[in-house]
């Protein structure tokens, strides 16, 4: 029997992406015994690892998905994603890029608005000083100037 490549096994996150489920749901299936998994030492301690063939069979039996175990073992770069999921993922990436672009544009607008506010504030202060100087004059001189 050939040696098993543990690097080809899927993590809970990769399995969840392939099945279109949350990581918590996949973990519940593993703990309930509906989905066979082994534990391996990961970066942060023990973690579940699932064989691609088991995931493909589980997806077909439980959710009616047609997953190819060979595609699942290739890695997380779109593996096991349905066409709808892939389209939604690409739309999310485009929306994120667009939001980043708008945020950068808005940062430039903030400088423009700060300059505009400073000009308006200076004009208001000048008008208040002019009014204060006018009100400092006696009323009879102000009356003559208005006539």
Rosetta silent file (secondary structure, phi, psi, omega in degrees, C-alpha in Angstrom):
SEQUENCE: XXXXXXXXXXXXXXXXXXXXXXXXXXXXXXXXXXXXXXXXXXXXXXXXXXXXXXXXXXXXXXXXXXXXXXXXXXXXXXXXXXXXXXXXXXXXXXXXXXXXXXXXXXXXXXXXXXXXXXXXXXXXXXXXXXXXXXXXXXXXXXXXXXX
SCORE:     score description
SCORE:     0.000 S_00000001
   1 L     0.000  133.832 -178.404    0.000    0.000    0.000 S_00000001
   2 L   -70.247  152.528  179.112    1.440    3.444   -0.951 S_00000001
   3 L   -67.772  140.114 -178.073    2.316    5.905    1.786 S_00000001
   4 L   -81.798  131.959  178.768   -0.436    8.427    2.480 S_00000001
   5 L   -87.116  104.563 -177.555    0.387   12.055    1.734 S_00000001
   6 H   -69.526  -23.439  178.674   -0.809   13.957    4.802 S_00000001
   7 H   -68.775  -23.910  179.534   -0.210   17.291    3.051 S_00000001
   8 H   -80.148  -13.534  177.834   -2.969   16.355    0.568 S_00000001
   9 L   -67.946  154.228 -176.204   -5.486   16.007    3.414 S_00000001
  10 E   -97.238  146.026  173.080   -7.920   18.866    3.887 S_00000001
  11 L   -83.280  173.118  177.250   -8.289   21.119    6.894 S_00000001
  12 H   -61.489  -39.218 -179.202  -11.694   21.977    8.329 S_00000001
  13 H   -64.922  -44.329  178.929  -11.603   25.325    6.537 S_00000001
  14 H   -65.938  -38.701  177.999  -10.828   23.756    3.160 S_00000001
  15 H   -65.017  -43.560  179.196  -13.514   21.134    3.701 S_00000001
  16 H   -61.594  -41.220  178.444  -16.049   23.802    4.630 S_00000001
  17 H   -64.576  -40.170 -179.110  -15.195   25.775    1.482 S_00000001
  18 H   -67.237  -37.671 -177.288  -15.544   22.674   -0.669 S_00000001
  19 H   -89.979  -11.489 -177.873  -18.923   21.727    0.822 S_00000001
  20 L    74.959   31.197 -179.199  -20.244   25.272    1.077 S_00000001
  21 L  -118.486  172.416  174.385  -20.683   24.998    4.842 S_00000001
  22 L   -84.092  160.847  179.291  -19.312   26.835    7.831 S_00000001
  23 H   -62.653  -38.525  179.309  -16.281   25.533    9.689 S_00000001
  24 H   -62.458  -39.705  178.962  -18.447   24.999   12.778 S_00000001
  25 H   -65.720  -42.510  178.598  -20.895   22.820   10.844 S_00000001
  26 H   -63.881  -41.858  178.341  -18.086   20.655    9.469 S_00000001
  27 H   -60.953  -40.189  178.111  -16.619   20.351   12.974 S_00000001
  28 H   -63.575  -40.354  177.107  -20.035   19.217   14.283 S_00000001
  29 H   -62.347  -39.846  179.515  -20.242   16.556   11.553 S_00000001
  30 H   -66.575  -46.845 -177.667  -16.776   15.302   12.534 S_00000001
  31 H   -66.475  -30.888  178.991  -17.575   15.233   16.259 S_00000001
  32 H   -79.624   -9.946  178.363  -20.883   13.463   15.620 S_00000001
  33 L    87.900    5.911  179.349  -19.053   10.804   13.610 S_00000001
  34 L   -78.928  -19.554 -178.380  -20.847   11.536   10.334 S_00000001
  35 L  -131.894  117.851 -176.065  -17.591   12.648    8.708 S_00000001
  36 L   -75.793  132.154  179.409  -14.402   10.653    9.297 S_00000001
  37 L  -145.450  156.054  174.464  -11.348   12.700   10.217 S_00000001
  38 E  -115.467  160.211  178.209   -7.970   12.159   11.803 S_00000001
  39 E  -102.996  138.356  177.642   -6.135   14.499   14.128 S_00000001
  40 E  -132.725  159.488  178.828   -2.737   15.892   13.264 S_00000001
  41 E   -80.851  120.824 -179.936   -0.446   18.326   14.991 S_00000001
  42 E  -107.583 -168.583 -177.879   -0.951   21.745   13.436 S_00000001
  43 L   -62.851  -37.223 -176.915    0.529   25.163   13.944 S_00000001
  44 L  -111.631   18.433  179.905   -1.624   25.876   17.009 S_00000001
  45 E   122.581 -161.971 -177.823   -2.057   22.349   18.334 S_00000001
  46 E   -67.267  140.713  177.310   -4.140   19.357   17.252 S_00000001
  47 E  -142.791  155.203 -179.648   -6.376   19.881   14.249 S_00000001
  48 E   -79.761  142.548  174.322   -8.660   17.715   12.179 S_00000001
  49 E  -128.116  135.072 -177.046   -7.544   16.479    8.762 S_00000001
  50 E  -121.894  139.803  179.102   -9.954   14.960    6.263 S_00000001
  51 L   -77.158  139.182 -177.888   -9.191   12.827    3.242 S_00000001
  52 H   -58.603  -36.970  179.823  -10.452   14.284   -0.052 S_00000001
  53 H   -65.294  -39.109  178.752  -12.180   11.029   -1.040 S_00000001
  54 H   -65.851  -41.926  179.244  -14.095   10.977    2.258 S_00000001
  55 H   -64.078  -43.181  179.241  -15.134   14.610    1.802 S_00000001
  56 H   -62.986  -42.908  179.315  -16.288   13.952   -1.777 S_00000001
  57 H   -66.273  -42.126  179.083  -18.312   10.915   -0.690 S_00000001
  58 H   -62.845  -44.047  178.946  -19.837   12.807    2.253 S_00000001
  59 H   -62.617  -37.297  179.257  -20.774   15.753    0.009 S_00000001
  60 H   -71.046  -44.252 -177.847  -22.427   13.410   -2.484 S_00000001
  61 H   -70.228  -47.116 -170.732  -24.348   11.408    0.148 S_00000001
  62 H   -85.320  -40.325 -171.993  -25.409   14.220    2.440 S_00000001
  63 H  -119.726   -0.701  178.658  -25.761   17.254    0.135 S_00000001
  64 L    69.813   26.184 -179.835  -25.939   15.820   -3.383 S_00000001
  65 L   -87.180  147.682  176.097  -22.733   17.554   -4.455 S_00000001
  66 L  -106.817   90.019 -179.169  -20.567   16.248   -7.264 S_00000001
  67 L  -106.073  142.343  177.269  -17.050   16.772   -5.949 S_00000001
  68 L  -101.191  123.654 -178.233  -13.932   15.272   -7.454 S_00000001
  69 H   -60.834  -33.105  179.579  -11.452   14.004   -4.859 S_00000001
  70 H   -66.894  -39.026  177.401   -8.554   14.809   -7.209 S_00000001
  71 H   -68.146  -37.053 -179.509   -9.679   18.450   -7.450 S_00000001
  72 H   -65.389  -35.586 -176.665  -10.083   18.665   -3.693 S_00000001
  73 L   -77.319   -7.941  179.889   -6.549   17.458   -3.068 S_00000001
  74 L   -74.402  -20.180  177.530   -5.088   20.203   -5.294 S_00000001
  75 L   125.852 -179.682 -172.175   -5.535   22.820   -2.604 S_00000001
  76 L   -80.946   -1.526 -176.018   -7.714   25.694   -1.568 S_00000001
  77 L   -74.444   72.086  177.598   -7.349   27.796   -4.733 S_00000001
  78 L    82.778    6.449 -177.741  -10.965   27.428   -5.807 S_00000001
  79 L   -67.377  131.385  176.219  -11.003   23.693   -5.219 S_00000001
  80 L    75.815    1.948  179.353  -14.457   22.296   -4.806 S_00000001
  81 L   -78.061  133.395  172.957  -16.106   25.643   -5.413 S_00000001
  82 L   -73.201  168.331 -178.647  -19.261   25.490   -7.413 S_00000001
  83 H   -62.256  -39.901  179.043  -19.707   27.920  -10.280 S_00000001
  84 H   -64.998  -43.163 -179.714  -22.079   30.086   -8.211 S_00000001
  85 H   -64.639  -41.539  179.313  -19.678   30.164   -5.265 S_00000001
  86 H   -63.622  -42.046  179.243  -16.762   31.055   -7.520 S_00000001
  87 H   -63.487  -43.419  178.300  -18.800   33.857   -9.120 S_00000001
  88 H   -63.958  -39.181  178.789  -19.781   35.223   -5.708 S_00000001
  89 H   -63.630  -43.024  178.958  -16.169   35.034   -4.545 S_00000001
  90 H   -66.023  -38.110  176.452  -14.996   36.973   -7.607 S_00000001
  91 H   -64.355  -38.509  177.137  -17.721   39.569   -7.053 S_00000001
  92 H   -63.072  -42.507  178.285  -16.589   39.912   -3.444 S_00000001
  93 H   -62.708  -43.787  178.425  -13.001   40.481   -4.577 S_00000001
  94 H   -62.733  -42.742  179.941  -14.120   43.133   -7.085 S_00000001
  95 H   -64.056  -38.291  178.560  -16.251   44.869   -4.443 S_00000001
  96 H   -65.674  -43.387  177.765  -13.336   44.864   -2.011 S_00000001
  97 H   -62.459  -41.384 -179.981  -11.013   46.368   -4.626 S_00000001
  98 H   -65.426  -41.499  178.733  -13.637   49.005   -5.469 S_00000001
  99 H   -63.959  -38.850  177.710  -14.139   49.881   -1.800 S_00000001
 100 H   -63.928  -41.286  178.837  -10.385   50.271   -1.375 S_00000001
 101 H   -64.496  -45.156  178.640  -10.264   52.571   -4.402 S_00000001
 102 H   -63.202  -35.968  178.439  -13.161   54.704   -3.103 S_00000001
 103 H   -64.612  -40.693  177.862  -11.508   54.932    0.289 S_00000001
 104 H   -65.837  -40.740  177.512   -8.319   56.252   -1.335 S_00000001
 105 H   -64.510  -39.527 -179.609  -10.339   58.775   -3.354 S_00000001
 106 H   -65.261  -34.243  178.238  -12.184   59.859   -0.225 S_00000001
 107 H   -62.692  -38.466  176.040   -8.895   60.495    1.563 S_00000001
 108 H   -67.307  -38.357  178.233   -8.003   62.998   -1.182 S_00000001
 109 H   -66.048  -32.433 -179.571  -11.446   64.613   -0.862 S_00000001
 110 H   -62.288  -39.263  177.209  -10.952   65.015    2.889 S_00000001
 111 H   -64.372  -42.562  179.150   -7.951   67.282    2.232 S_00000001
 112 H   -61.456  -45.933 -179.389  -10.006   69.316   -0.243 S_00000001
 113 H   -66.103  -34.478  177.897  -12.870   69.698    2.240 S_00000001
 114 H   -64.411  -41.034  177.078  -10.462   70.717    5.014 S_00000001
 115 H   -64.629  -42.837  179.426   -9.113   73.512    2.804 S_00000001
 116 H   -62.374  -42.664  178.739  -12.657   74.617    1.926 S_00000001
 117 H   -64.407  -39.923  178.828  -13.661   74.683    5.591 S_00000001
 118 H   -63.801  -41.086  177.543  -10.562   76.724    6.481 S_00000001
 119 H   -63.189  -45.592 -179.794  -11.418   79.313    3.779 S_00000001
 120 H   -64.085  -39.359  179.326  -15.033   79.576    4.976 S_00000001
 121 H   -64.714  -41.813  178.218  -13.912   79.907    8.586 S_00000001
 122 H   -64.328  -39.792  178.523  -11.476   82.723    7.671 S_00000001
 123 H   -65.667  -40.205  178.915  -14.250   84.536    5.745 S_00000001
 124 H   -64.400  -42.559  179.599  -16.615   84.206    8.728 S_00000001
 125 H   -63.698  -41.390  178.743  -13.978   85.575   11.138 S_00000001
 126 H   -63.560  -41.247  178.891  -13.314   88.539    8.804 S_00000001
 127 H   -66.107  -39.141  178.061  -17.049   89.290    8.604 S_00000001
 128 H   -65.723  -38.472  177.888  -17.394   89.112   12.403 S_00000001
 129 H   -66.232  -40.165  178.140  -14.446   91.512   12.834 S_00000001
 130 H   -64.170  -42.226  178.539  -15.980   93.940   10.326 S_00000001
 131 H   -65.245  -41.166  179.273  -19.328   93.781   12.150 S_00000001
 132 H   -63.879  -39.357  178.152  -17.628   94.320   15.529 S_00000001
 133 H   -66.429  -39.107  178.991  -15.788   97.388   14.147 S_00000001
 134 H   -65.970  -41.016 -179.401  -19.058   98.759   12.747 S_00000001
 135 H   -72.805  -18.163  177.895  -20.868   98.217   16.052 S_00000001
 136 H   -74.626  -21.319  177.902  -18.053  100.010   17.911 S_00000001
 137 L   -73.867  151.191  177.283  -18.956  103.239   16.098 S_00000001
 138 L   -63.481  154.785 -172.904  -21.622  105.470   17.667 S_00000001
 139 H   -65.499  -32.307 -177.361  -25.147  104.901   16.429 S_00000001
 140 H   -71.876  -28.063  176.207  -25.526  108.352   14.855 S_00000001
 141 H   -76.196  -35.234  176.897  -22.474  107.809   12.642 S_00000001
 142 H   -65.866  -37.232 -178.803  -23.748  104.416   11.592 S_00000001
 143 H   -65.798  -42.531 -179.473  -27.123  106.032   10.769 S_00000001
 144 H   -65.387  -36.354 -179.437  -25.498  108.700    8.578 S_00000001
 145 H   -69.775  -30.008 -178.757  -23.456  106.068    6.727 S_00000001
 146 H   -77.359  -26.084 -176.935  -26.599  104.054    6.005 S_00000001
 147 L   -77.538    0.000    0.000  -28.482  107.070    4.509 S_00000001
